[in-house]
């Protein structure tokens, strides 16, 4: 055991010059930004000027893991990608799992910083000290499955992990993503477009050995309990069996499944068809996993002649955005849409939600077949999904407009169209409704990189019994108050939103999976995260320090956005959230706007942000050792 924090090892790749170099980040700096999102933000922003073009040569693209990555325990293989976002115009942030993150660390790296733009397409190959910039001209235009095969052939080896863009990133679609394993996505904020703007097709890492814990006995006490934890935790066991889509039917029955572009919360015609249970009983081929993880929540589906298991299977967000958002009742077409997004490298949430917006605009007469390339774009037209996804990825015809994202496209149509969009900071909302989860809605509004369902804990866990595991774990964060229903929004609920946002921000910095290391229902809780740091890498830390790590990350993004001109005026939920839902058990339900606005003001106070503009005060930045951002 030791108390000194390890140094960080950074690989800098200058595509303008075609040069690579190594950098050592001193332990005292690395401890402030101990990996993942925080490290990516620090490395991206330290020499990036305000006002740059997100798709210009001055944008820095950072792949980062954490000091913990590669330890042999569940939920520890995540990679963060950071750059200025072409979708939001603010700082971008995106996470993915799989095996690629572990092998970045196994090659002795904590982050890869990519600057500039190559003259022609290339990919980066990393094998320990050997770093090569290799020609990718023959790979450009290839979908992910084909490109992965060709990269392995080019290298003459299979012992590699590959993170790459598809045609969506090459063509600079605003919500293009980065794909590894052909089915794990750094999805949100358009990081794939930034990668494409640099003519960078892929980053390829040779497989290596994972790191060993410094306190093997203490670490083993955590890791050996995983199977018992799975047996005793019905929520996580259900996640493994049915995937994240296991919640869809329950949301629909309660009337909070976003349907027909958020016009209603009820999908009686098709919810049953697209649930995790239906997927499990019909097209599920197997359950996949990430490095060293016992949960095995990843879906692998197969529809002969239609859906290839190489591209995994849809998560809840995907079945909602391409299913209920679009009124599509076919699980097969939803799965095909998921496959095509993974092939072409598109974020499924933004892609599905943008198509759903276009469907409502079509039904309201704001666009017609002369705009949609002859497609009858009514809700429920599942056959339109693969056609539109291919058009979007290639920016062909109507797809060029949809590639902007729903908000930017709506702006070209007028205010009536803008009112149909469901975005925050121009990023499309995930399928968790603020009308049901007002604390989640609050974080949607204030989150620096746009609406995100994995940036805080969800309201219903406060409805659990006081002696439940969920409530006992939340109490470790000082969250004591319970509620009879999830709909209440009071002062304590605002603190719940802020405190759990800091916690989730810590997870994104430590690159820990939120389904394994979260603050309530997951396999491990807050106190065990502290033990992981101590026994895994010898970091004598505390929950206080870790929460401050998370708070620092949020403020870094917020301070960057402030220099880009963002204010509290950008912290707005869409008009639809304050419009009564139609039909089903939640007919007429609406989020109370006065309560929401009050909550935002209190949130700014708790966060130490100026109520007049919603941005961090000088004293808040200094408290968090961020005076360099002033």
C-alpha positions as CSV (number, residue, x, y, z in Angstrom):
1,X,0.0,0.0,0.0
2,X,1.2,3.5,-0.7
3,X,-0.3,6.9,-0.4
4,X,1.5,8.5,-3.3
5,X,-0.8,8.7,-6.4
6,X,0.8,7.2,-9.6
7,X,1.8,9.3,-12.5
8,X,-0.3,9.3,-15.6
9,X,1.1,8.2,-19.0
10,X,-0.2,10.2,-21.9
11,X,0.3,9.5,-25.6
12,X,0.2,12.7,-27.8
13,X,-0.5,12.2,-31.5
14,X,0.0,15.2,-33.7
15,X,-1.7,14.4,-37.0
16,X,-0.6,17.7,-38.6
17,X,3.0,16.7,-38.2
18,X,2.5,12.9,-38.3
19,X,4.4,12.7,-34.9
20,X,3.8,10.9,-31.6
21,X,5.3,11.6,-28.2
22,X,4.9,10.4,-24.7
23,X,4.1,12.6,-21.7
24,X,4.1,11.9,-17.9
25,X,1.5,13.6,-15.9
26,X,2.7,14.1,-12.3
27,X,0.8,12.2,-9.6
28,X,-0.3,15.4,-7.8
29,X,-2.0,16.5,-11.1
30,X,-3.3,13.1,-12.0
31,X,-4.9,12.8,-8.6
32,X,-7.0,15.8,-9.3
33,X,-8.1,14.3,-12.6
34,X,-7.7,10.6,-12.0
35,X,-8.8,9.3,-15.4
36,X,-11.8,9.1,-17.6
37,X,-13.9,12.2,-18.1
38,X,-11.9,14.5,-15.8
39,X,-8.5,13.5,-17.3
40,X,-10.0,13.9,-20.8
41,X,-11.3,17.4,-20.0
42,X,-8.0,18.5,-18.5
43,X,-6.0,17.3,-21.5
44,X,-8.4,18.6,-24.1
45,X,-9.0,22.0,-22.6
46,X,-5.5,23.0,-21.3
47,X,-4.5,24.3,-24.7
48,X,-7.8,24.7,-26.5
49,X,-9.1,28.2,-27.2
50,X,-12.8,29.3,-26.9
51,X,-14.7,29.6,-30.1
52,X,-13.0,27.0,-32.2
53,X,-14.9,24.9,-34.8
54,X,-15.7,21.5,-33.3
55,X,-14.9,20.0,-36.7
56,X,-11.8,22.1,-37.2
57,X,-8.1,21.2,-36.7
58,X,-7.9,23.0,-33.3
59,X,-10.3,20.6,-31.6
60,X,-8.6,18.1,-29.4
61,X,-9.9,14.5,-29.2
62,X,-9.0,12.5,-26.1
63,X,-9.5,8.8,-25.3
64,X,-9.0,8.2,-21.6
65,X,-9.2,5.4,-19.1
66,X,-8.5,5.6,-15.3
67,X,-6.0,4.6,-12.7
68,X,-8.3,1.7,-11.9
69,X,-8.9,0.4,-15.4
70,X,-7.9,-3.3,-15.9
71,X,-8.2,-4.5,-12.3
72,X,-9.9,-7.9,-12.4
73,X,-13.3,-7.1,-11.1
74,X,-16.8,-6.5,-12.6
75,X,-17.7,-3.1,-14.0
76,X,-14.3,-1.6,-14.5
77,X,-13.7,-1.5,-18.2
78,X,-14.9,1.9,-19.6
79,X,-13.3,4.4,-21.9
80,X,-14.2,8.1,-22.1
81,X,-13.9,10.2,-25.2
82,X,-13.7,14.0,-24.9
83,X,-13.8,16.9,-27.4
84,X,-15.8,20.0,-28.2
85,X,-19.2,18.7,-29.4
86,X,-20.4,19.4,-32.9
87,X,-24.0,18.6,-31.7
88,X,-24.2,20.9,-28.6
89,X,-21.4,23.4,-29.3
90,X,-20.2,22.8,-25.7
91,X,-17.8,20.3,-24.2
92,X,-18.5,16.8,-25.3
93,X,-18.3,13.7,-23.2
94,X,-19.1,10.0,-24.0
95,X,-18.4,6.6,-22.4
96,X,-18.3,3.0,-23.7
97,X,-17.5,-0.4,-22.3
98,X,-16.1,-3.6,-23.8
99,X,-12.4,-4.8,-23.8
100,X,-10.8,-1.8,-25.7
101,X,-10.4,0.2,-22.5
102,X,-8.5,-2.5,-20.6
103,X,-6.0,-2.8,-23.4
104,X,-5.3,0.9,-23.6
105,X,-4.2,0.5,-20.0
106,X,-2.4,-2.7,-20.7
107,X,-0.2,-0.8,-23.2
108,X,0.9,1.5,-20.4
109,X,-1.4,4.4,-21.3
110,X,-3.9,6.4,-19.4
111,X,-4.9,8.7,-22.3
112,X,-4.4,9.2,-26.0
113,X,-4.6,12.8,-27.1
114,X,-5.2,13.4,-30.9
115,X,-4.6,16.8,-32.3
116,X,-4.8,18.3,-35.8
117,X,-5.9,16.6,-39.0
118,X,-4.2,14.0,-41.2
119,X,-3.7,14.7,-44.9
120,X,-5.3,11.3,-45.8
121,X,-7.3,8.7,-43.8
122,X,-5.2,6.7,-41.3
123,X,-5.5,4.6,-38.2
124,X,-3.3,4.6,-35.1
125,X,-1.8,1.2,-34.0
126,X,-0.4,0.9,-30.5
127,X,1.7,-2.1,-29.3
128,X,3.5,-1.0,-26.2
129,X,6.3,1.4,-27.2
130,X,5.6,0.8,-30.9
131,X,3.1,3.4,-32.2
132,X,2.3,3.5,-35.9
133,X,0.3,5.8,-38.1
134,X,-1.0,3.5,-40.8
135,X,-2.7,4.2,-44.1
136,X,-6.5,3.8,-43.9
137,X,-7.5,4.9,-47.3
138,X,-8.8,1.5,-48.2
139,X,-10.9,1.5,-45.0
140,X,-12.6,4.8,-45.6
141,X,-16.3,4.3,-46.5
142,X,-16.4,0.8,-44.9
143,X,-18.9,-0.1,-42.3
144,X,-17.5,-1.2,-38.9
145,X,-17.7,-4.9,-39.3
146,X,-15.9,-4.9,-42.7
147,X,-13.4,-2.3,-41.5
148,X,-12.5,-4.4,-38.4
149,X,-11.9,-7.4,-40.5
150,X,-9.7,-5.4,-42.9
151,X,-7.6,-3.9,-40.1
152,X,-6.9,-7.3,-38.6
153,X,-5.8,-8.5,-42.1
154,X,-3.6,-5.4,-42.6
155,X,-1.9,-6.0,-39.3
156,X,-1.8,-9.8,-39.8
157,X,-3.0,-10.4,-36.2
158,X,-6.2,-10.9,-34.3
159,X,-4.9,-10.0,-30.8
160,X,-6.1,-6.4,-31.0
161,X,-9.0,-4.3,-29.9
162,X,-10.4,-1.6,-32.3
163,X,-12.3,1.6,-31.7
164,X,-13.4,3.1,-35.0
165,X,-15.9,5.3,-36.9
166,X,-18.2,4.3,-39.6
167,X,-19.4,6.3,-42.6
168,X,-21.5,8.5,-40.2
169,X,-18.3,9.8,-38.6
170,X,-16.5,10.1,-41.9
171,X,-19.4,12.2,-43.3
172,X,-19.5,14.4,-40.1
173,X,-23.0,13.6,-39.0
174,X,-23.5,15.7,-35.9
175,X,-24.4,12.7,-33.7
176,X,-21.9,10.2,-35.2
177,X,-20.3,7.9,-32.6
178,X,-17.2,5.8,-32.0
179,X,-17.7,2.0,-32.1
180,X,-15.6,-0.8,-30.5
181,X,-16.3,-4.5,-30.9
182,X,-18.8,-3.4,-33.6
183,X,-21.4,-3.0,-30.9
184,X,-20.1,-0.8,-28.0
185,X,-20.6,2.9,-28.6
186,X,-19.2,6.2,-27.3
187,X,-22.5,7.5,-28.5
188,X,-23.4,10.9,-27.3
189,X,-22.3,14.4,-28.3
190,X,-21.0,13.5,-31.8
191,X,-17.5,12.3,-30.9
192,X,-17.4,10.2,-34.1
193,X,-17.8,13.3,-36.2
194,X,-14.8,14.9,-34.5
195,X,-12.8,11.8,-35.2
196,X,-13.9,11.8,-38.8
197,X,-12.9,15.5,-39.1
198,X,-9.3,14.4,-38.3
199,X,-9.3,11.7,-41.0
200,X,-8.8,9.2,-38.2
201,X,-10.6,5.9,-39.0
202,X,-9.6,3.9,-36.0
203,X,-7.4,3.5,-32.9
204,X,-6.1,-0.1,-32.6
205,X,-4.4,-1.4,-29.5
206,X,-2.6,-4.7,-29.0
207,X,-3.9,-6.9,-26.3
208,X,-1.8,-7.0,-23.1
209,X,-1.9,-8.0,-19.5
210,X,-4.2,-6.4,-17.1
211,X,-3.0,-4.7,-13.9
212,X,-2.7,-6.5,-10.5
213,X,-4.1,-5.0,-7.3
214,X,-1.7,-3.7,-4.8
215,X,-3.5,-5.3,-1.9
216,X,-4.5,-8.7,-3.3
217,X,-6.2,-10.0,-0.1
218,X,-8.3,-6.9,0.4
219,X,-9.2,-6.7,-3.3
220,X,-10.1,-10.4,-3.4
221,X,-12.6,-9.8,-0.6
222,X,-14.4,-7.4,-3.0
223,X,-14.1,-9.4,-6.1
224,X,-14.9,-12.9,-4.7
225,X,-18.3,-11.8,-3.5
226,X,-19.7,-11.0,-7.0
227,X,-21.6,-14.2,-7.5
228,X,-23.2,-14.0,-4.1
229,X,-24.1,-10.3,-4.8
230,X,-25.7,-11.4,-8.1
231,X,-27.8,-14.0,-6.3
232,X,-29.0,-11.6,-3.7
233,X,-29.6,-8.6,-6.0
234,X,-32.7,-9.2,-8.1
235,X,-32.4,-5.9,-10.0
236,X,-28.9,-6.7,-11.3
237,X,-29.8,-10.3,-12.0
238,X,-32.8,-9.1,-14.0
239,X,-30.5,-6.6,-15.9
240,X,-28.3,-9.5,-16.8
241,X,-31.2,-11.7,-18.0
242,X,-33.3,-9.1,-19.8
243,X,-30.9,-6.3,-20.4
244,X,-31.7,-2.6,-19.9
245,X,-34.8,-3.2,-22.0
246,X,-36.3,-5.1,-19.1
247,X,-37.8,-1.9,-17.8
248,X,-39.8,-1.0,-20.9
249,X,-43.0,-2.8,-20.2
250,X,-43.2,-1.4,-16.6
251,X,-42.7,2.2,-17.9
252,X,-45.5,1.7,-20.4
253,X,-47.9,0.3,-17.9
254,X,-47.3,3.3,-15.7
255,X,-47.8,5.6,-18.7
256,X,-44.2,6.9,-18.9
257,X,-42.8,5.3,-22.1
258,X,-42.2,8.2,-24.5
259,X,-44.3,7.5,-27.6
260,X,-45.0,9.2,-30.9
261,X,-42.3,11.8,-30.3
262,X,-43.2,12.3,-26.6
263,X,-46.8,13.1,-27.4
264,X,-48.0,10.4,-25.1
265,X,-46.4,8.1,-22.5
266,X,-48.4,5.1,-23.5
267,X,-47.8,2.6,-26.4
268,X,-50.6,0.0,-26.2
269,X,-50.2,-1.1,-29.8
270,X,-46.6,-2.2,-29.5
271,X,-44.9,-2.0,-26.1
272,X,-45.2,-5.7,-25.5
273,X,-43.5,-6.5,-28.8
274,X,-40.3,-4.6,-28.0
275,X,-39.7,-5.5,-24.3
276,X,-36.6,-7.2,-22.9
277,X,-38.7,-10.2,-22.1
278,X,-39.9,-10.5,-25.7
279,X,-36.4,-10.1,-26.9
280,X,-35.2,-12.8,-24.5
281,X,-37.9,-15.2,-25.6
282,X,-37.6,-14.6,-29.4
283,X,-34.4,-13.2,-31.0
284,X,-31.8,-13.2,-28.2
285,X,-28.9,-15.4,-29.3
286,X,-26.6,-14.9,-26.2
287,X,-25.6,-12.5,-23.5
288,X,-22.3,-10.7,-24.0
289,X,-20.2,-9.0,-21.4
290,X,-17.3,-6.6,-20.8
291,X,-13.9,-7.4,-19.4
292,X,-14.1,-9.4,-16.2
293,X,-17.8,-8.6,-15.6
294,X,-20.2,-11.2,-14.3
295,X,-23.4,-9.3,-15.0
296,X,-23.4,-10.1,-18.8
297,X,-26.1,-7.5,-19.6
298,X,-25.1,-6.9,-23.3
299,X,-27.6,-8.2,-25.8
300,X,-26.7,-10.3,-28.9
301,X,-29.7,-10.8,-31.2
302,X,-30.1,-12.6,-34.5
303,X,-32.8,-12.5,-37.1
304,X,-31.8,-14.8,-40.0
305,X,-31.4,-12.8,-43.2
306,X,-32.0,-9.5,-41.4
307,X,-30.0,-8.9,-38.2
308,X,-26.4,-10.1,-37.7
309,X,-25.3,-11.0,-34.1
310,X,-21.9,-9.3,-34.8
311,X,-23.6,-6.0,-34.1
312,X,-25.0,-6.9,-30.7
313,X,-28.6,-6.0,-29.8
314,X,-30.7,-3.0,-28.8
315,X,-30.6,-1.5,-25.3
316,X,-33.7,0.1,-23.7
317,X,-32.9,3.5,-25.1
318,X,-32.7,2.1,-28.6
319,X,-35.9,0.1,-28.4
320,X,-37.6,3.2,-27.1
321,X,-36.2,5.7,-29.6
322,X,-36.7,3.5,-32.7
323,X,-39.7,1.7,-31.2
324,X,-42.1,3.8,-29.1
325,X,-40.7,7.2,-30.1
326,X,-41.4,6.3,-33.8
327,X,-44.5,4.2,-33.1
328,X,-42.8,1.1,-34.5
329,X,-44.1,-2.2,-33.2
330,X,-41.6,-4.5,-34.8
331,X,-38.7,-5.7,-32.6
332,X,-37.0,-7.0,-35.8
333,X,-37.0,-3.5,-37.4
334,X,-35.9,-1.9,-34.1
335,X,-33.0,-4.5,-34.0
336,X,-32.1,-3.8,-37.6
337,X,-32.0,0.0,-36.8
338,X,-29.7,-0.8,-33.9
339,X,-27.5,-2.9,-36.2
340,X,-27.3,-0.2,-38.9
341,X,-26.4,2.5,-36.3
342,X,-23.6,0.2,-35.1
343,X,-22.5,-0.4,-38.7
344,X,-22.5,3.2,-39.8
345,X,-21.5,4.7,-36.4
346,X,-24.5,6.7,-35.3
347,X,-25.9,7.4,-31.8
348,X,-29.1,5.5,-31.5
349,X,-30.8,8.0,-29.2
350,X,-30.2,11.0,-31.3
351,X,-30.9,9.1,-34.5
352,X,-34.1,7.5,-33.4
353,X,-35.4,10.7,-31.8
354,X,-34.5,12.8,-34.9
355,X,-36.5,10.4,-37.1
356,X,-39.4,10.6,-34.5
357,X,-39.4,14.4,-34.7
358,X,-39.5,14.1,-38.5
359,X,-42.4,11.8,-38.3
360,X,-44.5,14.2,-36.2
361,X,-43.5,17.1,-38.5
362,X,-44.7,15.0,-41.5
363,X,-48.0,14.1,-39.8
364,X,-48.6,17.8,-39.0
365,X,-47.9,18.8,-42.6
366,X,-44.7,20.7,-41.9
367,X,-42.9,18.5,-44.4
368,X,-44.1,16.2,-47.1
369,X,-42.9,13.6,-49.6
370,X,-41.1,16.2,-51.7
371,X,-38.8,16.6,-48.7
372,X,-38.6,13.0,-47.5
373,X,-37.5,11.6,-50.8
374,X,-40.9,10.1,-51.3
375,X,-41.0,8.2,-48.0
376,X,-44.4,8.0,-46.2
377,X,-43.0,9.1,-42.9
378,X,-45.9,8.3,-40.6
379,X,-45.5,6.9,-37.1
380,X,-45.3,3.2,-37.2
381,X,-43.5,2.9,-40.5
382,X,-40.7,0.5,-39.4
383,X,-39.6,-0.1,-43.0
384,X,-38.5,3.5,-43.2
385,X,-35.9,3.2,-40.4
386,X,-33.1,1.3,-42.3
387,X,-33.7,3.5,-45.4
388,X,-33.4,6.7,-43.4
389,X,-30.4,5.5,-41.3
390,X,-28.4,4.8,-44.5
391,X,-29.4,8.2,-45.9
392,X,-28.3,9.9,-42.7
393,X,-25.0,8.2,-42.5
394,X,-24.2,9.1,-46.1
395,X,-25.8,12.5,-46.0
396,X,-27.9,11.7,-49.0
397,X,-31.1,13.5,-49.8
398,X,-33.4,13.9,-46.8
399,X,-30.7,12.2,-44.7
400,X,-28.5,15.4,-45.0
401,X,-31.2,17.3,-43.1
402,X,-31.7,14.6,-40.5
403,X,-27.9,14.4,-40.0
404,X,-28.1,17.9,-38.4
405,X,-30.0,16.6,-35.4
406,X,-33.6,17.3,-34.7
407,X,-33.1,20.8,-33.2
408,X,-30.9,22.2,-36.0
409,X,-33.2,20.7,-38.7
410,X,-36.3,22.1,-36.9
411,X,-34.7,25.6,-37.0
412,X,-34.8,25.5,-40.7
413,X,-38.5,24.8,-40.7
414,X,-39.6,27.5,-38.2
415,X,-40.8,27.9,-34.6
416,X,-43.7,25.4,-34.9
417,X,-41.2,22.7,-35.8
418,X,-38.8,23.7,-33.0
419,X,-41.7,23.2,-30.5
420,X,-41.9,19.6,-31.6
421,X,-38.2,18.8,-30.7
422,X,-37.3,17.1,-27.5
423,X,-33.8,18.3,-26.8
424,X,-31.6,20.1,-24.2
425,X,-28.6,22.0,-25.6
426,X,-29.6,20.6,-29.0
427,X,-29.1,17.0,-27.8
428,X,-32.1,14.6,-27.9
429,X,-33.6,13.3,-24.7
430,X,-33.2,9.7,-23.5
431,X,-36.3,7.7,-22.8
432,X,-36.8,8.6,-19.1
433,X,-39.6,11.1,-18.6
434,X,-39.2,14.2,-16.4
435,X,-42.9,14.1,-15.7
436,X,-42.2,10.8,-13.8
437,X,-38.7,11.6,-12.6
438,X,-38.5,15.4,-11.9
439,X,-35.0,15.2,-10.4
440,X,-33.7,13.5,-13.5
441,X,-35.5,16.2,-15.5
442,X,-33.6,18.8,-13.4
443,X,-30.3,17.2,-14.3
444,X,-31.3,16.9,-18.0
445,X,-31.7,20.7,-17.9
446,X,-28.5,21.7,-16.1
447,X,-26.1,18.9,-17.4
448,X,-23.3,20.6,-19.3
449,X,-23.2,18.2,-22.2
450,X,-27.0,18.0,-22.7
451,X,-29.7,15.7,-21.5
452,X,-28.3,12.4,-20.2
453,X,-30.0,9.7,-18.2
454,X,-26.8,8.3,-16.7
455,X,-25.7,11.6,-15.0
456,X,-27.6,11.1,-11.7
457,X,-29.7,8.6,-9.8
458,X,-33.4,8.3,-10.6
459,X,-36.3,9.4,-8.4
460,X,-38.0,6.1,-7.8
461,X,-35.2,4.8,-5.6
462,X,-36.3,7.3,-3.0
463,X,-39.7,5.5,-2.8
464,X,-38.0,2.3,-1.6
465,X,-38.4,1.3,2.1
466,X,-36.0,3.0,4.5
467,X,-34.3,-0.3,5.3
468,X,-33.8,-1.3,1.7
469,X,-30.3,-1.7,0.3
470,X,-31.1,1.2,-2.1
471,X,-31.9,3.6,0.7
472,X,-29.1,2.5,2.9
473,X,-26.5,3.1,0.2
474,X,-28.0,6.5,-0.6
475,X,-27.6,7.3,3.1
476,X,-23.9,6.9,2.6
477,X,-24.1,10.1,0.5
478,X,-26.1,11.8,3.2
479,X,-29.4,11.3,1.4
480,X,-31.9,10.3,4.1
481,X,-35.3,11.4,3.1
482,X,-37.8,9.0,1.4
483,X,-40.9,9.8,-0.5
484,X,-44.3,8.2,-1.0
485,X,-44.2,8.8,-4.8
486,X,-41.5,9.8,-7.3
487,X,-43.3,12.9,-8.5
488,X,-42.5,15.2,-5.6
489,X,-39.9,18.0,-6.2
490,X,-38.8,19.7,-3.0
491,X,-35.5,21.1,-1.6
492,X,-34.3,17.6,-0.5
493,X,-35.0,16.2,-3.9
494,X,-32.8,19.0,-5.4
495,X,-30.0,18.0,-3.1
496,X,-30.5,14.4,-4.2
497,X,-30.1,15.4,-7.8
498,X,-26.9,17.4,-7.1
499,X,-25.3,14.9,-4.8
500,X,-26.0,11.9,-7.1
501,X,-24.9,13.9,-10.1
502,X,-21.5,14.4,-8.4
503,X,-21.3,10.7,-7.6
504,X,-22.1,9.6,-11.2
505,X,-19.6,12.2,-12.4
506,X,-17.0,10.4,-10.2
507,X,-17.9,7.1,-11.8
508,X,-17.3,8.6,-15.3
509,X,-13.9,9.8,-14.1
510,X,-12.9,6.5,-12.6
511,X,-14.3,4.7,-15.7
512,X,-16.6,2.5,-13.5
513,X,-19.8,1.0,-14.9
514,X,-22.8,2.7,-13.4
515,X,-24.7,-0.6,-13.4
516,X,-22.1,-2.2,-11.1
517,X,-20.8,0.7,-9.0
518,X,-23.7,3.0,-8.6
519,X,-25.1,4.6,-5.4
520,X,-28.2,2.5,-4.9
521,X,-29.4,-0.7,-6.6
522,X,-26.1,-1.9,-8.2
523,X,-23.7,-4.7,-7.1
524,X,-21.4,-2.3,-5.2
525,X,-22.0,0.9,-3.4
526,X,-20.2,4.1,-2.4
527,X,-18.2,2.7,0.6
528,X,-17.0,-0.2,-1.6
529,X,-15.8,2.2,-4.3
530,X,-13.5,3.7,-1.7
531,X,-12.3,0.2,-0.8
532,X,-11.7,-0.5,-4.5
533,X,-9.4,2.6,-4.8
534,X,-7.5,1.6,-1.7
535,X,-7.0,-2.1,-2.4
536,X,-6.8,-1.8,-6.2
537,X,-4.1,0.9,-6.6
538,X,-3.3,1.9,-3.0
539,X,-5.1,5.2,-3.2
540,X,-5.8,6.2,0.4
541,X,-8.8,8.2,-0.4
542,X,-12.3,9.0,1.0
543,X,-15.8,9.4,-0.2
544,X,-15.4,13.1,0.3
545,X,-12.4,13.3,-2.0
546,X,-14.1,11.1,-4.6
547,X,-17.2,13.3,-4.6
548,X,-15.0,16.3,-5.0
549,X,-13.5,14.6,-8.1
550,X,-17.0,14.4,-9.5
551,X,-17.8,18.0,-8.7
552,X,-14.6,19.2,-10.3
553,X,-15.5,17.4,-13.5
554,X,-19.0,19.0,-13.7
555,X,-17.5,22.5,-13.1
556,X,-14.8,22.0,-15.7
557,X,-17.4,21.4,-18.4
558,X,-19.6,24.2,-17.1
559,X,-16.7,26.6,-17.1
560,X,-15.7,25.7,-20.6
561,X,-19.2,26.2,-21.8
562,X,-19.4,29.6,-20.1
563,X,-16.5,30.7,-22.3
564,X,-18.5,29.5,-25.3
565,X,-21.3,31.8,-24.3
566,X,-23.6,29.3,-22.5
567,X,-25.7,30.6,-19.7
568,X,-28.7,29.5,-17.6
569,X,-30.8,30.3,-20.7
570,X,-29.4,27.1,-22.2
571,X,-30.7,25.1,-19.2
572,X,-34.1,24.6,-20.7
573,X,-36.3,21.6,-20.9
574,X,-38.2,21.3,-24.2
575,X,-41.7,22.7,-24.5
576,X,-43.2,19.2,-24.8
577,X,-42.3,18.4,-21.2
578,X,-44.6,21.1,-20.0
579,X,-47.4,20.1,-22.4
580,X,-50.0,17.6,-21.1
581,X,-49.5,14.0,-22.2
582,X,-52.3,12.5,-24.2
583,X,-54.0,9.1,-23.6
584,X,-53.4,6.1,-21.3
585,X,-52.9,6.2,-17.6
586,X,-51.0,9.5,-17.7
587,X,-53.5,11.4,-19.8
588,X,-53.1,15.1,-18.9
589,X,-50.0,14.7,-16.8
590,X,-47.4,17.5,-17.1
591,X,-44.3,18.6,-15.3
592,X,-45.0,21.6,-13.1
593,X,-42.9,24.4,-14.6
594,X,-42.9,26.6,-11.5
595,X,-41.6,23.8,-9.3
596,X,-38.9,23.0,-11.9
597,X,-37.7,26.6,-12.2
598,X,-37.5,26.9,-8.4
599,X,-35.5,23.7,-8.3
600,X,-33.0,25.1,-10.9
601,X,-32.4,28.1,-8.8
602,X,-31.7,26.1,-5.7
603,X,-29.5,23.7,-7.7
604,X,-27.4,26.7,-8.8
605,X,-27.0,27.7,-5.1
606,X,-26.0,24.2,-4.1
607,X,-23.5,23.9,-7.0
608,X,-21.9,27.3,-6.2
609,X,-23.0,28.8,-9.5
610,X,-24.2,32.4,-10.1
611,X,-28.0,32.5,-10.1
612,X,-27.9,35.3,-12.7
613,X,-26.0,33.3,-15.4
614,X,-25.9,29.7,-14.1
615,X,-22.1,29.5,-14.3
616,X,-19.5,28.7,-11.7
617,X,-18.3,31.5,-9.5
618,X,-14.7,32.4,-9.1
619,X,-14.7,31.0,-5.6
620,X,-16.2,27.7,-6.7
621,X,-13.5,27.2,-9.3
622,X,-10.8,28.1,-6.8
623,X,-12.3,25.7,-4.2
624,X,-11.9,22.9,-6.8
625,X,-8.3,23.9,-7.8
626,X,-9.6,25.1,-11.1
627,X,-8.3,28.7,-11.0
628,X,-6.4,27.9,-14.2
629,X,-9.8,28.0,-16.0
630,X,-10.6,31.6,-14.9
